Amino acid sequence: MKKRNLGRWNRREVFQASALGLLGAGPAAPAARTGDAAVYTKVGYTPFINLTATYTINGGALTLPEVKQAMEEASHFPVNLDELMEKVGGRIAELLGSESAIVTSGAAAALTHATAACVAGADPEKMQQLPNVAGLKGIVLAPKQSRNAYDHAVRLAGVRMVEFDTPDEYHRLLGNDVAMVMVLGKSEPEQKIRLEEIAALAHKRGVPVLVDAAAELPLKPNPYLSRGASLVAYSGGKIIRGPQCAGLLLGRKDLVAAAWINSSPHHALGRPMKVGKEEIMGMLAAIEVFSSKRDLEADYKLWTGWLNTIADGVRSVPGVTTKLSGPAGASPFPTMQVDWDPNQTGITAGEVGEKLLHGTPRIMSHAEGEGFGFRIRPISMQPGDDRIVAKRLSEILRAAPKGRQAPALQAPVTDVSGEWEIDIEFVSGWTRHRASFDAAANNVAGTYRGRVGSGAIKGTLDGEQIQFRSAIAYEGTSLSYRFEGTVNHGRMSGEVSLGEYGKGRWTARRA
């Protein structure tokens, strides 16, 4: 029997597992945009067409009509949240084939509550002690391939994360001080040790296994619980199209109950992560739609049609190609890569992204950087957006210069090779880093060192203008730094971009 790769979406499996094709099933794709943008424009903000799928920073998914209705109706009545969660959690568990379930304030909150439950249980003394784990099991194991920026939600409980790569490492590390094992669902197929083996050994030691499946569909039977996971966390505001500020935690009854007690409205570690009656009922509505009448195949056809409309528009530009891809990884929806030949269309992806975002209407995309292509993820688009995007994108690409030549760089005003101290002023606070530059002609290389790590430097020096970038790894995330500025009399200064953490000012002097 061929082993099923549960970490990769298969269209047929997704549709079958979601009870699609049922009589009366219908698409849940959004109707044409009917809302009044004045709710935003009256405060000076202009919303956009979203080509980036369900990124939280770009607003997440468009909620289902049934979700909006449930949230509005729920807002009219006072309820006791413990009583309500008992009823709603039971219904969601029934619909999804789980032993138990709770609604959380997002998938990241579900990770925090699950970790707190695995460390402190429902013991009030231990709960109040968190995030101090002295005397408690304070280690969470994770496969190397599972480390990611959302580890922070686990570490909030005060635990220390320890990664493993091989089965031997896992067996050696799974000691009495381990509170939990965390696995990232979408990366599980790339691991050297699969979930079944992880769970089997963990359960022998009495250690729960948590799977982060934030962007995935909560299929029935659950592809993680059925393979030994104790708990699974999902986002409610992504492909499920529930409330943006909601998530799910499914799994073992005692652990889910403890996770709820560790969360708001109870005075414990999770108290700041509040989920209200509106989100609870909205999440239930989303799961009821998903379990009974949401036709993902119809959605898929609609999304594919939008991508084909865009492809037909941009392929009229010489040198532009498109490639449609089916579901991959944790994303059960089609995507499309748009690429262009810089010898014919002399514009970078970053320049395209700026033109899309600052045009009318605004279009948010993945077009960024110095490359010559980007991917479109259509599930947060609305009817009619495809024609607008096709027109705008083809206009931008057609108007680009014919061919792109590398800019001529001026001779550097000085040799910046050597050790430098770099002071960075943030919106609040400052820090001092160091850099070892190795300059050759206009190219700048070397090593950048922060407080907690270091990374390679890559950049250029054009006359007195310098730009370089680096990244520092910390736990499961990568902290990026992109410096731009001037060199003048043995000093440097300018602006540094910090990715999602904004910008700052920097000055440097030779060490």
Order of alpha helices (4+ residues) and beta strands (2+ residues): alpha-alpha-beta-alpha-alpha-beta-alpha-alpha-beta-alpha-beta-alpha-beta-alpha-beta-beta-beta-alpha-alpha-alpha-beta-beta-alpha-beta-beta-alpha-beta-beta-beta-beta-beta-beta-beta-beta
